[in-house]
């Protein structure tokens, strides 16, 4: 699979959020290489764990910014974060329980999971923060 590359399309025009998103892409691409190089299931699981942990931290970071700046859609955005993390953790548990490596379909799921949230919810948040910061 092809690496995800940072582009202005993914930018929310808020530097600290964009920096987090770049790091998420970096970890995601580590996972991509782990799959392509047929690394062990344990290694793939470790990179997936890192991706989920950083995502959880990033979501907390965004939520702090939303609270600080009175983001009107906070509850909806936070609920989307919880839903995304829950689906990622369920996905992770399925792979661990089955003791298998990730498949290309699994990887596509993660890619969609990451980019769709940035392109929808996070872009709305970025537009709001640009007005109030």
N, C-alpha and C positions, 0 to 999 in steps of 0.2 A: 504494500500500500504506500501511497505517496505521503510524505510528511505534510503536516499543516504548516503553512507559512504565514507569518504575520503580514497583514496588509492594512491599509487605511480603512478598508471595509469593516474590519474587526475593531477599529478604534472607537472608543466612546468619548474621546476628546478630554478625558480626565486622566492626567499622567499616572497618578498612583494606581488607578484601576487598570489602565492599559499595561502598566508594569506587571501587575498580577496576572493579567491575561497572557502576556508574553511568557511568563514562567509556567503557566498552565500548558501552553502549547509546547514548551520545551520538555516538560515531563511527559506529555502525551506522545511526543515524537520519540522519546526514550522507549516508551511502550511499543510504539510502532517498530522500532529497530529490534527490540527484544523478540517480537513476533517474527519479523523477517529473518532474523538470524537464528531462529528456532532455539532461543535460550530456554533454560529449564522452566518448568511450570512454577517452581519456587521463585525464580528471578522475576518472571512475569507478574506473579502475585505481589512481590515486594514493590515493583514499580507501580502497579495498580493501587496498592495501599498508599504509596507516596502521593499519587495523583488525587486520591480521595481525601487524604489528610490535608493537602495543600488547598484543595477545593473548599473544604470545610473552613479553613482559616480565611480564605479569600471571601467566602460568603459572610463570615463574621465581620470582616473589614468593611465590606459594602454595607452591611446592616448598621454598623457604627456610623458611617457617613450618612446613611438615610435618616437615622435618629437625630444626629447633630444638625442636619439641615432641614428637618421637618418634611421629609418626603411623603407626599400625600398617599402614594400607593405602597407604603411600607408593608402593610399586612399581606397584600397580594404578592409582593416580591419575595418577602420572607417565606411565604407558603410555597412559592415556586422553588426556592432554595431547599426547603425541607423535602419536597417531592423529588427533586433531582438527587439529593444525597441518599434518600431512602432507596430510590431505584438503583443507584450506583452500588450501594451496599448489598442490596438483594442480588444484583448481578455478580458482585464479588463473592458472595456466599455460595451462589450456584456453582461457580467455577471451583471454589475451594472444596465443596462437598463432593463434586464429581471428580476432583483431583485430575483435572485436565488443563491443557493449555488453552489460551484464548483462541477463538477462531476469527476469521476475517469478518464474519457477521457481527461478532461481539465488538470488534474494533470499530466497525461502522456505527454501531449503537453508541459507543462512547464519543465518536467524532460528532455525531448529530447532537448528542446530549450537550456537548461543550459549545459548539458553534451556534446552535439555535438559541440558547439562553443569552449568549453575548449579543446576537443580532436582534433580539427582541427586547427582553426585559432590561438588559444592561444598557442598551442604546437609549431607551426611554429614561433610565436613571441618569445617564450622562447628560442628556439634553436638559433635564431638570437642574442638575448640579451646575451646569454652565450658566444658568440664569441666576443662581443664588450665591455662588461663590465669588 
